[in-house]
Amino acid sequence: MKFLTNSLAKKMWLTVTAAIIITILYSYFLSYLFYEKIYVENVRDSLLTEGKSLASEYQGGALTDDLKEKIDWYNSKSETEIFIVSNPRELSACLPFEIDYQTLIGKSEREELLKGIPVEKLGYEKRFDRKIMGVIIPLLDDNRLQGIIYLYVPLAKISEITRDFAYLWLVAAAVFTVISIILGTMLVKKLTKPLLDMKDAAEHVSKGYYDIHLNIDSKDEIGQLANAFNYMSSSIRKEDEKKRDFLANVSHELRTPISYVKGYSEALISGMEKSEEDRQKYLQLILRESRRMERLVGDLLDLSKLESDEYKLEEMPLPLAQLIEDAIEKYKPVLREKNLDLQYRLDPEVIINGDEGRIEQVIQNIMDNSIRYTAEGRISIRLSQERDQCLIEIEDTGIGISEEHLSKIKQRFYRVNKGRTRSDGGTGLGLAIAEKLVKLHQGELTVFSELNKGTTVRIMLPLLEIK
């Protein structure tokens, strides 16, 4: 039996077939019973009608030969066995006749007949040695039972008719079963084909082929499952592409400083530098590229921690104005060096529930970008309350970002300048890390920019709820 239950299609086929056979058998027995019941009732009613009609010929008194001849004549023309009885021995059913004599009627039946009530017979009748369906009609003269009209049909005839009905039923049921099984098999194939397609598609995905797409148009649960599968495979493909891009970007970002470190180190070892000034210059380049690698590895570690579910913030009530002021203090020498004006207006009443180190990291990452891409002008920082949230707004007058790059600027390693020159500086992870941290604080980071006019980064964070 295992070979019949090792697939969903076979199980469904067995279920459909079993349901069809059980339904047919149940319908057959139910119909057979109803048919037999209705037929027997019709025969009984017919016998009663015939018997009463014949009894209406009786005019009272002793049974006449004329009446007996009429009954005999009717019996010869009818399929029903009919006879009239006037013999007191058959009708008395009691003493003084022999007690072991098998009369046509019993004592209780005689009492019914004396009341004018017809008696019905159904089953084996010893007197006729056969099963019958019969009716006995009394012929009464006042309160005296002068005779009876006995009408019966053998039950064999009824069985023959119902047997014919059964044969027809079985033939029709067999045809219906075959047609139903064929249609059921087609239906099962149609229902299970999408599942088989999904199984094949899942095997392809497990082998790393993520570009597969299921073309299933149905709107039912299977169609919804197929859509979910397509969405899953598409998501896996996108994640796989992101992983490949990530590895390529990391390799590229590390290869450049490593090449510099390797090249200048080899130059120092081989003594290619011609002066102490060149030697110091080479060492400065090696140090700068080493710091660049250190910053990149640090950013990657931060991003990896932030994307894991296990990362927890160390939240505490945080006066945000003081934190921002401390954070920007370290940038003042750089700003003076680049002749950039720093303006800030901070609301000292703003307190949030946040991780001090991580909020400072957000401010630093955005300030790094603003200073890096602003050659002249100013950088403005504003902190204010907006209903139950606070708004941090960092605005610069830098080179700005065109609209085509703006929607992707928060992606990892995404750079507007594809040249990736060292003068561009950053690792391409700062804004992605900042957005992750803001989201962990239940906030939102938005970037607005206009090419050649500057960029504004808006951060909304929930205020501390004082209970």
LOTITI-975645 format. One record per residue (C-alpha): residue number from 1; residue in three letters; x, y, z. Coordinates in Angstrom, 2 decimals. Each point is the difference from the previous one (the first is absolute). Layout:
<drenlos>
 num residu       u       v       w
 NUM    ALA       X       Y       Z
...
</drenlos>
This chain:
<drenlos>
 num residu       u       v       w
   1    MET    0.00    0.00    0.00
   2    LYS    2.97    2.33    0.49
   3    PHE    0.36    0.56   -3.74
   4    LEU   -3.56    1.37   -0.02
   5    THR    0.63    2.53    2.77
   6    ASN    3.46    1.30   -0.87
   7    SER   -1.33    3.07   -1.81
   8    LEU   -2.72    2.57    0.54
   9    ALA   -1.50   -0.73   -3.44
  10    LYS   -0.49   -3.68    0.84
  11    LYS   -1.49    0.85    3.40
  12    MET   -2.43    2.46   -1.58
  13    TRP   -0.86   -2.54   -2.72
  14    LEU   -0.71   -2.68    2.62
  15    THR   -2.09    2.44    2.02
  16    VAL   -2.06    1.10   -3.02
  17    THR   -0.50   -3.60   -1.16
  18    ALA   -1.00   -1.20    3.47
  19    ALA   -2.42    2.93    0.37
  20    ILE   -1.60   -0.79   -3.37
  21    ILE   -0.40   -3.72    0.79
  22    ILE   -1.38    0.63    3.49
  23    THR   -2.45    2.58   -1.38
  24    ILE   -1.21   -2.37   -2.71
  25    LEU   -0.44   -2.93    2.38
  26    TYR   -1.82    2.15    2.53
  27    SER   -2.24    1.46   -2.71
  28    TYR   -0.67   -3.48   -1.35
  29    PHE   -1.13   -1.49    3.30
  30    LEU   -2.00    3.09    0.88
  31    SER   -1.73    0.07   -3.39
  32    TYR   -0.59   -3.75    0.13
  33    LEU   -1.70    0.27    3.38
  34    PHE   -2.15    2.95   -1.05
  35    TYR   -0.89   -1.61   -3.28
  36    GLU   -1.02   -3.28    1.67
  37    LYS   -1.97    1.82    2.68
  38    ILE   -1.87    2.14   -2.51
  39    TYR   -0.68   -3.00   -2.26
  40    VAL   -1.32   -2.15    2.86
  41    GLU   -2.24    2.84    1.16
  42    ASN   -1.34    0.42   -3.53
  43    VAL   -0.74   -3.74   -0.21
  44    ARG   -1.76    0.04    3.37
  45    ASP   -2.11    3.03   -0.99
  46    SER   -0.82   -1.66   -3.29
  47    LEU   -1.09   -3.21    1.76
  48    LEU   -2.15    1.96    2.44
  49    THR   -1.62    1.93   -2.83
  50    GLU   -0.68   -3.15   -1.98
  51    GLY   -1.29   -1.87    3.05
  52    LYS   -2.37    2.78    1.06
  53    SER   -1.24    0.34   -3.55
  54    LEU   -0.75   -3.72   -0.15
  55    ALA   -1.52    0.06    3.48
  56    SER   -2.41    2.69   -1.13
  57    GLU   -1.69   -2.70   -2.14
  58    TYR   -1.05   -1.81    3.17
  59    GLN   -3.59    0.91    0.94
  60    GLY   -0.27   -1.84    3.31
  61    GLY   -1.26   -3.42    1.04
  62    ALA    1.65   -3.23   -1.06
  63    LEU    2.59    0.18   -2.78
  64    THR   -1.62   -0.69   -3.31
  65    ASP    1.41   -2.09   -2.83
  66    ASP   -0.26    3.05   -2.21
  67    LEU    2.37    1.94    2.22
  68    LYS    2.40   -2.92    0.16
  69    GLU   -0.02   -0.26   -3.80
  70    LYS    0.73    3.71   -0.31
  71    ILE    2.95   -0.32    2.36
  72    ASP    1.29   -3.06   -1.85
  73    TRP   -0.36    1.81   -3.31
  74    TYR    1.84    3.03    1.33
  75    ASN    2.73   -2.27    1.37
  76    SER    0.49   -1.55   -3.44
  77    LYS    0.53    3.45   -1.52
  78    SER    2.14    1.53    2.73
  79    GLU    3.67   -0.60    0.87
  80    THR   -1.07    0.03    3.64
  81    GLU   -1.03   -3.25    1.63
  82    ILE   -3.61    0.55    1.15
  83    PHE   -2.43   -2.41    1.54
  84    ILE   -3.11    0.21    2.09
  85    VAL   -0.51   -2.09    3.12
  86    SER   -3.25   -0.79    1.71
  87    ASN    0.90   -3.30    1.70
  88    PRO   -0.68    0.46    3.76
  89    ARG    2.94   -2.31    0.73
  90    GLU    2.34    2.52   -1.63
  91    LEU   -1.64    2.97    1.63
  92    SER   -0.66   -1.16    3.55
  93    ALA    3.56   -0.59    1.04
  94    CYS   -1.21   -1.41    3.25
  95    LEU   -1.88   -2.90    1.55
  96    PRO   -1.87   -2.20   -0.73
  97    PHE    2.33   -0.62   -3.02
  98    GLU    3.31   -1.83    0.33
  99    ILE    2.39    2.00    1.99
 100    ASP    2.96   -0.91   -2.24
 101    TYR   -1.76    0.98   -3.20
 102    GLN    1.88    2.78   -1.89
 103    THR   -2.74    2.55   -0.75
 104    LEU    0.34    2.96   -2.33
 105    ILE   -0.54    2.44    2.84
 106    GLY    0.93   -0.07    3.63
 107    LYS   -2.06    1.00    2.98
 108    SER    1.31    3.55    0.21
 109    GLU   -0.43    0.47   -3.75
 110    ARG   -3.59   -1.22    0.25
 111    GLU   -0.69    2.61    2.65
 112    GLU    1.40    2.71   -2.28
 113    LEU   -2.08   -1.24   -2.88
 114    LEU   -3.13   -0.03    2.14
 115    LYS    0.59    3.70    0.58
 116    GLY    0.07    0.52   -3.77
 117    ILE    3.73    0.66   -0.08
 118    PRO    2.02   -1.62   -2.83
 119    VAL    2.93   -2.17    1.09
 120    GLU    3.39    0.29   -1.67
 121    LYS    2.45   -2.86   -0.45
 122    LEU    3.72    0.34   -0.68
 123    GLY    2.52   -2.83    0.23
 124    TYR    0.02   -3.77   -0.04
 125    GLU   -3.42   -1.61    0.01
 126    LYS    0.05   -3.64    0.96
 127    ARG   -3.34   -0.72   -1.67
 128    PHE    1.45    1.01   -3.38
 129    ASP    3.56   -1.02    0.87
 130    ARG    1.40    3.23   -1.42
 131    LYS    0.59    3.64    0.83
 132    ILE   -2.91    2.21   -0.91
 133    MET   -1.34    3.52    0.15
 134    GLY   -3.74   -0.37    0.63
 135    VAL   -3.17    1.72    1.09
 136    ILE   -3.13   -1.58    1.49
 137    ILE   -3.26    1.88   -0.50
 138    PRO   -2.91   -0.99    2.30
 139    LEU   -3.50   -0.71   -1.35
 140    LEU   -2.31    0.86    2.89
 141    ASP   -3.67   -0.42    0.38
 142    ASP   -0.85    2.10    3.02
 143    ASN    2.48   -1.34    2.57
 144    ARG    0.43   -3.41   -1.60
 145    LEU    3.05   -0.83   -2.09
 146    GLN   -1.51   -1.69   -3.04
 147    GLY    3.23   -0.24   -1.93
 148    ILE    3.24    1.65   -1.03
 149    ILE    1.65    1.03   -3.24
 150    TYR    3.67   -0.98    0.11
 151    LEU    2.34    1.86   -2.35
 152    TYR    3.75   -0.59   -0.11
 153    VAL    3.05    0.19   -2.21
 154    PRO    3.14   -2.11    0.56
 155    LEU    2.90    2.02    1.29
 156    ALA    2.15   -1.64   -2.64
 157    LYS   -1.56    2.27   -2.58
 158    ILE    0.91    3.07    2.00
 159    SER    3.56   -1.26    0.43
 160    GLU    0.24   -0.60   -3.74
 161    ILE   -0.98    3.59   -0.69
 162    THR    2.42    1.42    2.59
 163    ARG    2.72   -2.31   -1.33
 164    ASP   -0.44    1.53   -3.43
 165    PHE    0.24    3.39    1.63
 166    ALA    3.19   -1.13    1.77
 167    TYR    1.58   -1.19   -3.24
 168    LEU   -0.72    3.31   -1.70
 169    TRP    1.34    1.82    3.03
 170    LEU    3.20   -2.00    0.05
 171    VAL    0.63    0.52   -3.72
 172    ALA   -0.63    3.75    0.35
 173    ALA    2.16    0.10    3.13
 174    ALA    2.86   -1.81   -1.76
 175    VAL   -0.11    2.47   -2.91
 176    PHE   -0.20    2.92    2.43
 177    THR    2.91   -1.41    2.03
 178    VAL    2.23   -0.36   -3.05
 179    ILE   -0.83    3.52   -1.26
 180    SER    0.43    1.46    3.51
 181    ILE    3.37   -1.70    0.49
 182    ILE    1.23    1.27   -3.39
 183    LEU   -1.19    3.55    0.76
 184    GLY    1.33   -0.29    3.57
 185    THR    3.40   -1.10   -1.29
 186    MET    0.08    2.99   -2.37
 187    LEU   -1.02    2.31    2.85
 188    VAL    2.66   -1.44    2.33
 189    LYS    2.65    0.48   -2.68
 190    LYS   -1.13    3.58   -0.53
 191    LEU    0.06    0.71    3.75
 192    THR    3.36   -1.63    0.69
 193    LYS    1.84    1.29   -3.09
 194    PRO    0.71    3.42    1.60
 195    LEU    1.30   -1.80    3.09
 196    LEU    2.30   -2.14   -2.14
 197    ASP    1.16    3.15   -1.80
 198    MET    0.73    1.60    3.38
 199    LYS    1.91   -3.11    1.12
 200    ASP    2.16    0.16   -3.14
 201    ALA    0.48    3.74    0.48
 202    ALA    1.01   -0.51    3.65
 203    GLU    2.61   -2.53   -1.10
 204    HIS    1.38    2.54   -2.49
 205    VAL    0.15    2.66    2.72
 206    SER    1.76   -2.42    2.37
 207    LYS    2.68   -0.41   -2.69
 208    GLY    0.53    3.75   -0.19
 209    TYR   -2.13    0.81   -3.07
 210    TYR   -2.09    2.87    1.36
 211    ASP   -1.31    1.41   -3.29
 212    ILE   -2.82   -2.55   -0.27
 213    HIS   -3.58    1.34   -0.17
 214    LEU   -3.24   -1.97    0.30
 215    ASN   -2.77    0.88   -2.49
 216    ILE   -3.12   -0.97    1.95
 217    ASP   -3.06    2.15   -0.65
 218    SER   -2.43   -1.46    2.56
 219    LYS   -1.15    2.25    2.85
 220    ASP   -0.57   -2.78    2.56
 221    GLU    2.36   -1.18    2.76
 222    ILE    2.28   -1.70   -2.53
 223    GLY    0.21    3.21   -2.03
 224    GLN    0.77    1.94    3.19
 225    LEU    2.66   -2.57    0.90
 226    ALA    1.53    0.34   -3.48
 227    ASN    0.06    3.79    0.36
 228    ALA    1.65   -0.37    3.41
 229    PHE    2.56   -2.36   -1.55
 230    ASN    0.72    2.47   -2.82
 231    TYR    0.40    2.77    2.57
 232    MET    2.30   -2.22    2.09
 233    SER    2.20   -0.99   -2.96
 234    SER    0.13    3.63   -1.13
 235    SER    1.01    1.10    3.51
 236    ILE    2.65   -2.72    0.20
 237    ARG    1.32    1.06   -3.41
 238    LYS    0.17    3.64    1.09
 239    GLU    1.70   -0.96    3.26
 240    ASP    2.44   -2.16   -1.92
 241    GLU    0.75    2.91   -2.33
 242    LYS    0.43    2.26    3.03
 243    LYS    2.38   -2.53    1.56
 244    ARG    2.04   -0.20   -3.22
 245    ASP    0.05    3.79   -0.28
 246    PHE    0.93    0.25    3.66
 247    LEU    2.92   -2.40   -0.38
 248    ALA    1.09    1.76   -3.18
 249    ASN   -0.18    3.40    1.70
 250    VAL    1.87   -1.19    3.09
 251    SER    2.67   -1.58   -2.20
 252    HIS    0.27    3.19   -2.02
 253    GLU    0.12    2.24    3.06
 254    LEU    2.69   -2.12    1.65
 255    ARG    2.02   -0.58   -3.16
 256    THR    0.68    3.71   -0.55
 257    PRO    1.59    0.81    3.39
 258    ILE    1.77   -3.36    0.09
 259    SER    1.54    0.78   -3.39
 260    TYR    1.19    3.36    1.30
 261    VAL    1.41   -1.51    3.19
 262    LYS    1.71   -2.79   -1.92
 263    GLY    1.39    2.32   -2.69
 264    TYR    1.39    2.65    2.34
 265    SER    1.34   -2.64    2.43
 266    GLU    1.89   -1.70   -2.81
 267    ALA    1.33    3.40   -1.09
 268    LEU    1.28    0.69    3.53
 269    ILE    1.55   -3.48    0.33
 270    SER    1.74    0.24   -3.37
 271    GLY    1.25    3.51    0.80
 272    MET   -1.67    1.63   -3.01
 273    GLU   -0.69    3.25    1.87
 274    LYS    2.59    2.63   -0.79
 275    SER   -0.41    2.22    3.05
 276    GLU   -1.20    0.02    3.58
 277    GLU   -2.92    2.10   -1.16
 278    ASP   -1.09   -2.76   -2.42
 279    ARG    0.44   -2.59    2.75
 280    GLN   -2.25    1.98    2.36
 281    LYS   -2.51    0.47   -2.81
 282    TYR   -0.10   -3.76   -0.67
 283    LEU   -0.47   -0.74    3.71
 284    GLN   -2.85    2.54    0.20
 285    LEU   -1.70   -1.69   -2.95
 286    ILE    0.41   -3.43    1.59
 287    LEU   -1.45    1.33    3.28
 288    ARG   -2.93    1.66   -1.78
 289    GLU   -0.88   -3.15   -1.94
 290    SER    0.33   -2.09    3.18
 291    ARG   -2.46    2.30    1.75
 292    ARG   -2.26   -0.25   -3.01
 293    MET    0.00   -3.82    0.27
 294    GLU   -0.55    0.21    3.74
 295    ARG   -3.00    2.29   -0.51
 296    LEU   -1.44   -2.28   -2.67
 297    VAL    0.32   -3.12    2.17
 298    GLY   -1.51    1.90    2.92
 299    ASP   -2.97    1.10   -2.12
 300    LEU   -0.52   -3.54   -1.27
 301    LEU    0.00   -1.35    3.54
 302    ASP   -2.48    2.68    1.08
 303    LEU   -2.29   -0.79   -2.93
 304    SER    0.21   -3.72    0.69
 305    LYS   -0.98    0.54    3.65
 306    LEU   -2.83    2.37   -0.89
 307    GLU   -1.52   -2.46   -2.49
 308    SER   -0.03   -2.81    2.55
 309    ASP   -3.07   -0.41    2.19
 310    GLU    2.19   -0.37    3.07
 311    TYR    1.26    3.59   -0.05
 312    LYS   -1.26    1.95    3.03
 313    LEU    0.15    3.73    0.62
 314    GLU    1.15    1.27    3.38
 315    GLU   -2.78    2.54    0.32
 316    MET   -0.17    2.74    2.64
 317    PRO   -1.55    3.48    0.33
 318    LEU    2.16    2.13   -2.31
 319    PRO    0.19    3.84   -0.15
 320    LEU    0.43    0.19   -3.74
 321    ALA    1.23    3.62   -0.27
 322    GLN    3.00   -0.69    2.24
 323    LEU    0.85   -3.19   -1.87
 324    ILE   -0.07    1.78   -3.39
 325    GLU    2.06    2.88    1.28
 326    ASP    2.65   -2.42    1.32
 327    ALA   -0.04   -1.96   -3.25
 328    ILE    0.57    3.02   -2.26
 329    GLU    2.70    1.43    2.20
 330    LYS    2.58   -2.35   -1.46
 331    TYR   -0.84    1.20   -3.53
 332    LYS    0.77    3.66    0.64
 333    PRO    3.73   -0.26   -0.95
 334    VAL   -0.91   -1.71   -3.29
 335    LEU   -2.68    2.57   -0.71
 336    ARG    2.45    2.83    0.62
 337    GLU    2.52   -1.72   -2.25
 338    LYS   -2.55   -0.15   -2.82
 339    ASN   -1.35    3.50    0.77
 340    LEU   -3.47   -1.37    0.56
 341    ASP   -2.42    1.90    2.17
 342    LEU   -1.75   -2.05    2.71
 343    GLN   -3.40    1.17    1.23
 344    TYR   -2.15   -1.81    2.51
 345    ARG   -3.17    0.67    1.90
 346    LEU   -0.79   -2.66    2.59
 347    ASP   -3.05   -0.29    2.24
 348    PRO    1.40   -0.92    3.46
 349    GLU   -3.38   -1.40    1.11
 350    VAL    0.16   -2.97   -2.38
 351    ILE    0.51   -3.30    1.82
 352    ILE   -0.25   -3.38   -1.68
 353    ASN    0.38   -3.57    1.16
 354    GLY    3.04   -1.10   -1.98
 355    ASP    3.41   -1.60   -0.15
 356    GLU    2.51    2.83    0.50
 357    GLY    2.82   -1.62   -1.97
 358    ARG   -2.21   -0.95   -2.93
 359    ILE   -1.74    3.37   -0.29
 360    GLU    3.41    1.66    0.02
 361    GLN    1.07   -2.40   -2.76
 362    VAL   -3.02    1.09   -2.09
 363    ILE    0.94    3.67    0.39
 364    GLN    3.64   -0.73   -0.87
 365    ASN   -0.83   -2.04   -3.10
 366    ILE   -2.20    2.80   -1.37
 367    MET    2.49    2.71    0.97
 368    ASP    2.79   -1.98   -1.73
 369    ASN   -1.99   -0.01   -3.24
 370    SER   -0.96    3.68    0.27
 371    ILE    3.61    1.11    0.56
 372    ARG    1.31   -2.37   -2.68
 373    TYR   -2.32    1.25   -2.74
 374    THR   -0.10    3.70    0.94
 375    ALA    2.84    2.05   -1.43
 376    GLU   -1.28    3.41    1.09
 377    GLY   -2.94    1.56    1.78
 378    ARG   -1.46   -1.27    3.22
 379    ILE   -1.38   -2.90    1.95
 380    SER   -3.09    0.60    2.15
 381    ILE   -1.31   -2.20    2.80
 382    ARG   -3.45    0.49    1.52
 383    LEU   -1.71   -1.89    2.82
 384    SER   -3.66    0.63    0.79
 385    GLN   -3.14   -1.68    1.30
 386    GLU   -2.74   -1.11   -2.38
 387    ARG   -3.02   -1.10    2.11
 388    ASP    1.06   -3.30    1.64
 389    GLN    3.20   -0.22   -2.04
 390    CYS    3.19    1.95   -0.43
 391    LEU    1.55    1.11   -3.27
 392    ILE    3.74    0.04   -0.69
 393    GLU    0.76    1.81   -3.24
 394    ILE    3.54    0.13   -1.44
 395    GLU    0.24    2.19   -3.09
 396    ASP    3.04    0.74   -2.15
 397    THR    0.73    2.08   -3.08
 398    GLY    2.00   -2.74   -1.67
 399    ILE   -0.11   -1.53   -3.47
 400    GLY   -3.43   -1.56    0.58
 401    ILE   -1.40   -3.21   -1.46
 402    SER   -1.94   -0.37   -3.23
 403    GLU   -3.49   -1.49    0.12
 404    GLU    1.05   -3.23   -1.74
 405    HIS    2.43   -0.82    2.83
 406    LEU   -2.02    1.33    2.91
 407    SER   -2.22   -3.08    0.44
 408    LYS    3.06   -2.29    0.15
 409    ILE    2.27    2.14    2.10
 410    LYS   -0.75   -1.98    3.20
 411    GLN    0.96   -3.35   -1.53
 412    ARG    3.21   -1.64    1.12
 413    PHE    3.06    1.00   -2.04
 414    TYR   -2.11    2.13   -2.32
 415    ARG    1.91    2.99   -1.26
 416    VAL   -1.03    2.78   -2.30
 417    ASN    3.55    0.15   -1.31
 418    LYS    0.66   -3.43   -1.50
 419    GLY    3.68    0.85   -0.41
 420    ARG    0.59   -0.83    3.68
 421    THR    3.00    2.30    0.27
 422    ARG    1.70    0.37    3.31
 423    SER   -0.92    3.66    0.04
 424    ASP   -3.63   -1.09    0.43
 425    GLY    1.08   -1.45    3.28
 426    GLY   -2.80   -1.98    1.63
 427    THR   -0.67   -3.69    0.02
 428    GLY   -3.53    0.34   -1.39
 429    LEU   -1.44   -1.50    3.19
 430    GLY   -0.42    3.06    2.23
 431    LEU   -3.52    0.95   -1.08
 432    ALA   -1.17   -3.64    0.00
 433    ILE    1.25   -0.39    3.58
 434    ALA   -1.61    3.29    1.03
 435    GLU   -3.39   -1.06   -1.40
 436    LYS    0.21   -3.39    1.77
 437    LEU    0.74    1.69    3.32
 438    VAL   -2.83    2.50   -0.43
 439    LYS   -2.45   -2.81   -0.77
 440    LEU    1.17   -1.87    3.12
 441    HIS   -0.99    3.13    1.92
 442    GLN   -3.48   -0.13   -1.64
 443    GLY    0.88    3.04   -2.08
 444    GLU    0.26    0.94   -3.65
 445    LEU    2.85    1.39   -2.07
 446    THR   -0.77    1.92   -3.19
 447    VAL    2.36    1.61   -2.49
 448    PHE   -0.94    3.05   -2.10
 449    SER    2.45    1.34   -2.53
 450    GLU    0.34    2.16   -3.06
 451    LEU    2.95   -0.22   -2.33
 452    ASN    2.56    2.80    0.50
 453    LYS   -2.09    1.54    2.80
 454    GLY    0.49   -2.30    2.93
 455    THR   -1.45   -2.83    2.05
 456    THR   -2.25   -0.14    3.05
 457    VAL   -0.27   -3.06    2.24
 458    ARG   -3.09   -0.09    2.23
 459    ILE   -0.19   -2.37    2.96
 460    MET   -3.23   -0.48    1.94
 461    LEU    0.28   -1.71    3.39
 462    PRO   -2.68   -0.61    2.66
 463    LEU    0.27    2.15    3.12
 464    LEU    0.41   -1.58    3.41
 465    GLU   -3.40   -0.77    1.50
 466    ILE   -0.14    1.35    3.54
 467    LYS   -2.49   -2.03    2.07
</drenlos>
